Amino acid sequence: MALNAYIKLVPSSAKQTITIEEVKDLFHYYKDITSKTGDQLNWQFEDAALPYEIKETSEGKGNWFYLHSDHERYFAILIGVDKETVKTEEGGEYEQTYIQVTLPEQSTYGDKGKANEFCKFLAKKLQGELHLFNERIMYFYPRK
């Protein structure tokens, strides 16, 4: 069975909405900063840090993409952006954007580890609420 993690952009997050293109930009930014870490260590760290390439299908264009790896320890991670309606305690409703990270059945433990790292990076960068694969929640937004 596929596993899902969510990065929810709550009202006190840095951004309230995000597009799939912005998520791709954050993926490239993450690969860039890990390569700089590798330069400092004199090691090809970017190949080990996130050994994936972005792939996109025609049906997922603008809504989701997947990260595919040719490395023997990794397979794929699916990433999509969507919205949900959330009810407040006062009885009102608002629309909340979230990023869904899915591990298909063929995914490996390596995929799960890399997906967790990338989810934490996204949640910190966007100051969101991270719902992990094991259903625990991590809060990266300023709380009152």
Protein Blocks (a to p, Z undefined) as FASTA:
>chain_A
ZZdddddddfkbmbfbdcfklmmmmmmmmmmmmmmmmmmnopafklmmmgcdddddfklg
okaccdddfbfkbcbdcddddddddddfkopacddddddddddfkbcfklmmmmmmmmmm
mmmmnopadddfkopacdfbdcZZ
